[in-house]
Amino acid sequence: MRNFPEGATSPQPPPPMRDAAARVVAFFETLTPASLAQLHTVYAPQAYFKDPFNEVHGLDGVKQVFEHMYQALEQPRFAVTGCVVDGRQCFLTWDFHFHFKNFDRATLQTVRGASHLKFNAQGLTEFHRDYWDVAEELYEKLPLLGRLMRWLKRRARQ
């Protein structure tokens, strides 16, 4: 958080951008396969999306990323833990909860990450970049690969 001289106030983003951020947070926290039809209410038609596994342009590409999430995982859901809006940019921190479909189906998994969003003048997301540690947050949780990743981490500390 920025420090401002006594009596000065922090510059606030325009209300439409705060509203855009709130709309994105609500969308992700209530995301379901059916609500993907409403993707156009939070993403611009030519939106750019990137995470450790995907890089796509356009609503169809973004929709395919989330459709795949529902095909690959059981009960995926996002819980936004922080939101900072600065002008037309937004930074979210989140926990992503899910169960694997193919192994250890009983254990609730959690990936902690962050998203950098940029909004267009209409308050739609035109840029979405996710940041999370794929090694720690995912690979270490997989049966065989997890053992290798934990071994590599121990070796790196020696």
C-alpha positions in Angstrom: 0.0 0.0 0.0 1.3 3.5 -0.8 1.9 6.0 2.0 0.4 9.4 1.5 1.2 12.7 3.3 -1.1 13.3 6.3 -4.4 14.6 5.2 -4.0 13.3 1.6 -6.1 10.5 0.4 -5.2 7.5 -1.7 -6.3 8.1 -5.3 -9.2 5.8 -5.9 -9.9 4.0 -9.2 -12.9 5.2 -11.1 -16.1 3.5 -9.8 -16.7 1.6 -13.0 -13.3 -0.2 -12.6 -14.1 -1.1 -8.9 -17.4 -2.4 -10.2 -15.6 -4.3 -12.9 -13.3 -5.9 -10.3 -16.2 -6.8 -8.1 -18.0 -8.3 -11.1 -14.9 -10.5 -11.9 -14.6 -11.6 -8.3 -18.3 -12.6 -8.1 -18.0 -14.4 -11.4 -15.1 -16.5 -10.4 -16.4 -17.3 -6.9 -19.7 -18.5 -8.4 -18.2 -20.1 -11.6 -20.0 -23.3 -12.8 -20.0 -25.0 -16.2 -23.4 -23.3 -16.9 -22.1 -19.8 -16.0 -19.4 -20.1 -18.7 -22.2 -18.9 -21.1 -21.9 -15.5 -19.3 -18.1 -15.2 -19.9 -18.8 -12.2 -22.2 -20.1 -10.2 -19.2 -16.5 -10.1 -17.7 -14.2 -10.7 -20.7 -13.7 -8.6 -23.8 -14.2 -10.4 -27.2 -10.4 -10.4 -27.9 -9.3 -11.0 -24.3 -5.8 -12.5 -23.7 -5.4 -15.2 -21.0 -2.2 -16.9 -19.8 -1.5 -19.3 -17.0 1.3 -21.9 -16.6 -0.4 -24.2 -19.0 -2.4 -22.1 -21.4 -2.0 -19.0 -23.6 -5.2 -18.1 -25.5 -6.8 -15.1 -27.3 -10.5 -14.5 -27.5 -13.6 -15.6 -25.6 -13.7 -19.0 -27.2 -10.1 -19.7 -26.1 -10.8 -18.5 -22.5 -14.0 -20.6 -22.4 -12.1 -23.7 -23.6 -9.6 -23.3 -20.7 -12.4 -23.3 -18.1 -14.3 -26.1 -19.9 -11.1 -28.2 -19.7 -10.8 -27.4 -16.0 -14.3 -28.9 -15.4 -13.4 -32.0 -17.5 -10.1 -32.6 -15.7 -11.0 -31.8 -12.1 -13.8 -32.5 -9.6 -15.6 -29.7 -7.9 -13.1 -26.9 -8.9 -13.8 -23.5 -7.2 -12.1 -20.2 -6.6 -12.0 -18.3 -3.4 -10.7 -14.7 -3.9 -8.6 -13.7 -0.8 -7.5 -10.2 -1.9 -8.3 -7.6 -4.5 -6.4 -4.4 -5.4 -7.7 -2.0 -8.1 -5.4 0.6 -9.5 -6.8 2.5 -12.5 -7.8 0.0 -15.1 -5.7 -2.8 -13.5 -6.7 -5.3 -10.9 -4.6 -7.7 -8.9 -6.3 -10.7 -7.3 -5.0 -13.3 -4.9 -6.9 -16.5 -4.7 -7.2 -20.1 -3.5 -8.2 -22.7 -6.1 -9.8 -25.7 -4.5 -10.4 -29.0 -6.3 -10.2 -32.8 -6.2 -8.2 -34.8 -8.7 -10.4 -37.1 -10.9 -7.8 -39.8 -11.5 -6.0 -40.3 -8.1 -6.4 -39.3 -4.5 -9.9 -38.3 -5.1 -10.6 -37.9 -1.4 -8.1 -35.1 -0.7 -9.2 -31.6 -1.2 -6.3 -29.9 -3.1 -5.5 -26.1 -2.9 -3.5 -24.0 -5.3 -2.7 -20.5 -4.1 -2.1 -17.9 -6.8 -2.6 -14.5 -8.2 -4.1 -12.9 -11.2 -3.2 -9.6 -13.0 -6.2 -8.2 -14.9 -6.5 -5.2 -17.2 -9.8 -3.8 -18.0 -10.9 -2.0 -21.2 -12.9 1.3 -21.0 -16.2 -0.8 -20.8 -14.8 -2.6 -17.7 -14.3 -5.9 -19.5 -11.2 -8.0 -18.9 -8.9 -7.6 -21.9 -5.8 -9.1 -20.2 -5.7 -11.9 -17.6 -2.4 -13.4 -16.5 -2.3 -16.0 -13.7 0.8 -16.5 -11.5 1.3 -19.6 -9.4 4.1 -22.0 -8.6 3.2 -25.1 -10.7 6.0 -27.1 -9.1 5.0 -26.5 -5.5 1.2 -26.1 -5.9 0.6 -29.0 -8.4 3.5 -31.2 -9.4 4.5 -32.0 -5.7 0.9 -33.3 -5.2 1.1 -35.8 -8.0 2.1 -39.4 -7.0 5.3 -40.1 -8.9 6.2 -36.7 -10.0 5.6 -35.4 -6.5 8.4 -37.6 -5.1 10.8 -36.4 -7.7 9.9 -32.8 -7.2 10.3 -33.1 -3.4 13.7 -34.8 -3.9 14.9 -32.1 -6.3 13.8 -29.4 -3.8 15.8 -31.1 -1.0 18.8 -31.5 -3.2 18.6 -27.8 -4.2 18.7 -26.8 -0.5 21.9 -28.8 0.2 
